[in-house]
Amino acid sequence: MHTSVGESSLWSDSSSSSSAIKPLVIMFQQALLSYLFIIDINKIRILDIILFISTFTIISLSTFIINLLIYVFFQLCLFRLGTLMFEFMTTTMVLVL
């Protein structure tokens, strides 16, 4: 039974199937981002992978930009803090998975 009033206003512009998938997509993308922090391969290749996945999973542009800013921030933290940040990211990987 759909009796809650706030439910319709929360996902007003999307269908019921996409509203159920949206949190899973965001969770998947953030898990992918934290995975890519640890594998520090070519930066341009990483951005290509993120752009590819965000294009083929239906998410909003603002979510992609926010995740990109988080990615850049953590890359700076990895550059400055080194091993300490690497240990932090491995623990978050365990928590995410």
Buried (B, 14 or more C-beta within 10 A) or exposed (E): EEEEEEEEEEEEEEEEEEBEBBEEBBEBBBBBBBEBBEEEEEEEEBBEBBEEBBEEBEBEEEBBEEBBEBBEEBBEBBEEEEEEBBEBBEEBBEEBE
